[in-house]
Amino acid sequence: MIEKMKIQGFRCFQNFEMHDMKPITLIGGENNAGKSAVMEAILLISTVNDPKYFSLLAKLRNGNENVSVQSDHVWLPLFYHFTKTKEIAIDITRNMEGESSFRLAKGGKPSEGLLDGLPTMQFGIMEKEYLPWLGMEYRSGSIEKKGRFVIVPAYGPYSVVSQNMIQFEADDRQSNVPVPLERMLFYKAGNSLSSATVAEWVSKSCMSATRKQQLLQMLQNFDAEIADVMTVIDDGTPYVYILRGNSEYIPLRYMGDGINKAIRLLLGIMNVGVGTFMIDEIENGFYYDYYHDILSALYQSALQMNCQLLITTHNRDILQISVEVMKELEQQDKLSYQRMEHRDEVIKSYAFDGFDLEHAFAAGMEVR
């Protein structure tokens, strides 16, 4: 479980710290305070040397649209104000594993410019000028991984460059060092789990009577007539169906957005298990009357499976009902609220536990 983190030179953060994080951590604050950037930083350090996550981060910021693999699209936006820093430093402390550190540094020769240009053509031959590039260094306990990310051409038919791609070149001394990583999932509206993934996870969950019952209870929060849930293979493609009443089978994808999101969130917790599940703006798509039952199901499942939830929200009701739910579960000490503020180019996070939040609401204070 992540207890604290420090971010330097990443996105909107010149120098930022967050501490006293708990199994259920809510992150709030005004727009442009960096709530989503906190999650992106955790995602980046948790993937270490996997190149595909650069494109994923760019895609999340561009309405789920694919982004051209060029340095000014996939790398430069990661750095504080694009050009004001040359290095990104992310440090995370977990309660069992200790501290992990991750560094990304802009690479290149001064004459070529930092993060400028792509491999060039001369006499019809692609020069092996692997610029731009980013130096990477990761440390966790006795594990160390070094290398660099490079943008290289990907060839299509007839040896024509069709696009660019990012590769990781490990330091020769570190090339065979495995990096054990915590399970991680990031849920963001517009970039949710595919229907095929949902069907696979429902099938796996239904193998456990306890987990299947949890899925059914979540579904029944929206429709008390739902009696069963299952995965059906139709023409080689898996689909999730629900049984309503005694005979009405309905594809889950044709139910409301709220019920589909709730099931995806619960399945995410079940799939991550001992790890971290990040949810951006949890309130989107849910009607107020469902908040209590949804949060209760998610928090209970997460606590049972030792899955840490990191949740961004602008909603006062989400905060207040989270306090109520954790109080009912007698787990207020496992709730944290991180309130982020952006003042004069400085972003700070103020930590409150479940008891602090309860007293704040009782006193009628504004906590968002």
QUIVEN-V301322 format. One record per residue. RES is the residue in one small letter. PHI is phi in degrees with one decimal (999 if undefined). PSI is psi in whole degrees, 0 to 359 (NA if undefined). Layout:
BEGIN
res: [RES	RES]
phi: [PHI	PHI]
psi: [PSI	PSI]
END
This chain:
BEGIN
res: [m	i	e	k	m	k	i	q	g	f	r	c	f	q	n	f	e	m	h	d	m	k	p	i	t	l	i	g	g	e	n	n	a	g	k	s	a	v	m	e	a	i	l	l	i	s	t	v	n	d	p	k	y	f	s	l	l	a	k	l	r	n	g	n	e	n	v	s	v	q	s	d	h	v	w	l	p	l	f	y	h	f	t	k	t	k	e	i	a	i	d	i	t	r	n	m	e	g	e	s	s	f	r	l	a	k	g	g	k	p	s	e	g	l	l	d	g	l	p	t	m	q	f	g	i	m	e	k	e	y	l	p	w	l	g	m	e	y	r	s	g	s	i	e	k	k	g	r	f	v	i	v	p	a	y	g	p	y	s	v	v	s	q	n	m	i	q	f	e	a	d	d	r	q	s	n	v	p	v	p	l	e	r	m	l	f	y	k	a	g	n	s	l	s	s	a	t	v	a	e	w	v	s	k	s	c	m	s	a	t	r	k	q	q	l	l	q	m	l	q	n	f	d	a	e	i	a	d	v	m	t	v	i	d	d	g	t	p	y	v	y	i	l	r	g	n	s	e	y	i	p	l	r	y	m	g	d	g	i	n	k	a	i	r	l	l	l	g	i	m	n	v	g	v	g	t	f	m	i	d	e	i	e	n	g	f	y	y	d	y	y	h	d	i	l	s	a	l	y	q	s	a	l	q	m	n	c	q	l	l	i	t	t	h	n	r	d	i	l	q	i	s	v	e	v	m	k	e	l	e	q	q	d	k	l	s	y	q	r	m	e	h	r	d	e	v	i	k	s	y	a	f	d	g	f	d	l	e	h	a	f	a	a	g	m	e	v	r]
phi: [999	-76.5	-103.7	-155.9	-151.7	-132.7	-127.6	-132.4	72.5	-114.1	50.2	-90.3	-101.4	-81.6	-157.0	-136.7	-134.6	-133.6	-135.9	56.1	-78.3	-126.4	-55.0	-114.5	-118.5	-99.8	-120.7	-130.4	135.0	-71.2	-60.4	67.4	-91.6	101.2	-60.9	-67.4	-64.4	-59.4	-67.2	-64.4	-65.1	-64.1	-62.4	-65.2	-70.7	-83.1	-104.4	54.1	-119.1	-91.0	-64.1	-66.0	-74.8	-65.4	-67.0	-63.4	-61.4	-65.8	-64.9	-62.1	-90.9	-125.7	61.2	69.7	-90.5	-65.4	-114.8	-59.5	-80.0	-134.1	-57.7	-74.1	-101.3	-108.2	-112.6	-57.7	-65.0	-74.7	-86.9	-54.1	50.7	68.8	-123.5	-79.7	-132.2	-107.8	-140.1	-108.2	-127.7	-126.9	-123.7	-125.5	-113.0	-106.4	-67.2	-106.6	-86.1	84.1	-98.5	-119.1	-126.6	-137.3	-129.2	-126.3	-125.2	-63.3	-120.3	135.1	-90.8	-52.8	-67.6	-95.4	83.0	-79.5	56.0	-117.8	81.6	-134.7	-52.2	-108.5	-99.5	-137.1	55.7	76.1	-117.5	-77.1	-72.0	-85.2	-108.3	-78.8	-130.3	-75.4	-149.2	-122.5	-80.5	-125.8	-142.6	-129.9	-135.5	-153.2	62.2	-87.3	-90.0	-137.8	-132.8	-130.5	164.4	-150.4	-95.0	-130.8	-97.0	-128.5	-76.7	-106.6	-91.7	-99.5	-58.9	62.2	57.4	-97.6	-68.4	-96.9	-168.5	-108.7	-143.3	-103.6	-125.4	-109.9	-110.1	-76.2	-57.5	-52.7	-75.7	-114.1	-62.7	-104.8	-80.9	-76.9	-118.8	-70.1	-116.3	-69.7	-66.4	-144.7	-144.7	-123.1	-107.9	-134.0	-55.4	89.0	-137.6	-80.8	-66.3	-70.5	-61.7	-65.2	-65.6	-59.7	-61.9	-63.7	-70.5	-63.3	-59.2	-65.7	-66.8	-70.3	-74.3	-110.5	-61.1	-65.6	-69.3	-62.6	-65.2	-64.0	-62.7	-62.6	-63.9	-65.2	-61.8	-70.4	-61.8	-96.4	-150.4	-65.7	-81.4	-69.1	-112.6	-158.1	-140.2	-158.2	-105.6	-122.6	-92.0	-122.5	54.4	82.4	-113.1	-81.3	-133.7	-96.9	-119.4	-117.1	-102.7	-108.5	71.6	-105.5	-146.5	-95.2	-95.4	-130.0	-63.1	-57.3	-65.1	-95.3	-81.2	-68.4	-61.1	-62.1	-67.0	-67.9	-67.2	-59.7	-66.3	-62.6	-66.7	-65.6	-62.8	-60.2	-62.4	-62.7	-77.0	-67.8	63.4	-74.2	179.5	-130.5	-118.2	-105.3	-124.7	-91.4	52.9	-61.9	-70.6	-60.6	93.2	-111.8	-80.2	-49.2	-61.9	-93.1	-53.1	-60.6	-66.3	-66.7	-63.8	-60.5	-64.7	-67.9	-67.4	-61.1	-63.4	-63.3	-66.0	-64.1	-98.7	56.9	-99.9	-77.0	-105.3	-115.1	-128.6	-92.1	-159.7	-104.7	-96.1	-63.1	-63.9	-59.8	-64.5	-67.7	-70.7	-61.1	-62.7	-61.3	-63.9	-67.3	-68.9	-61.5	-83.8	56.7	-132.2	-61.8	-72.6	-103.0	-112.1	-131.3	-120.8	-104.6	-96.9	-99.2	-129.4	-119.2	-134.6	51.2	69.9	-110.7	-112.6	-126.9	-120.2	-112.0	-96.0	-130.9	-91.8	-61.5	-71.4	-59.1	-63.6	-59.9	-66.5	-64.5	-66.7	-62.0	-89.1	73.3	-80.6	-85.6	-115.3	-70.9]
psi: [136	127	324	162	155	133	130	132	17	130	241	3	114	316	108	143	145	132	175	41	149	177	322	106	119	137	120	183	175	168	147	23	351	19	310	327	328	314	322	323	318	319	319	313	335	351	346	271	26	111	333	341	343	315	324	314	320	321	320	331	358	41	32	15	145	142	139	134	83	152	321	350	321	340	310	321	346	335	149	118	34	308	356	345	154	352	143	132	123	123	128	136	123	152	333	317	348	211	140	139	144	131	138	127	137	137	162	164	145	322	336	348	150	124	40	145	168	169	139	158	135	122	37	7	133	119	144	67	85	69	146	167	160	129	139	140	128	135	137	107	234	358	133	134	127	157	202	150	136	150	121	159	142	127	138	203	147	29	33	136	116	333	179	160	159	134	156	127	110	148	135	324	343	4	331	12	116	147	103	124	146	146	139	139	139	119	122	138	134	352	43	178	143	160	324	319	317	316	318	316	325	317	315	318	326	349	344	124	322	314	323	320	324	319	315	319	322	316	319	343	331	328	106	345	350	126	339	160	141	163	131	134	120	113	41	358	130	138	151	129	149	149	119	123	223	346	356	106	127	132	133	325	344	2	179	163	322	313	324	320	317	317	320	321	316	318	324	316	314	323	321	317	229	98	207	129	118	130	119	122	70	332	338	126	355	138	144	317	341	351	311	310	322	311	321	315	317	315	318	314	317	316	321	324	5	39	118	132	126	117	125	145	147	358	122	322	321	317	313	318	329	319	315	314	314	330	319	324	357	44	33	334	350	14	134	141	122	109	117	137	141	109	123	51	3	130	128	153	131	126	135	138	181	326	320	315	319	315	323	316	321	328	0	25	152	124	350	NA]
END
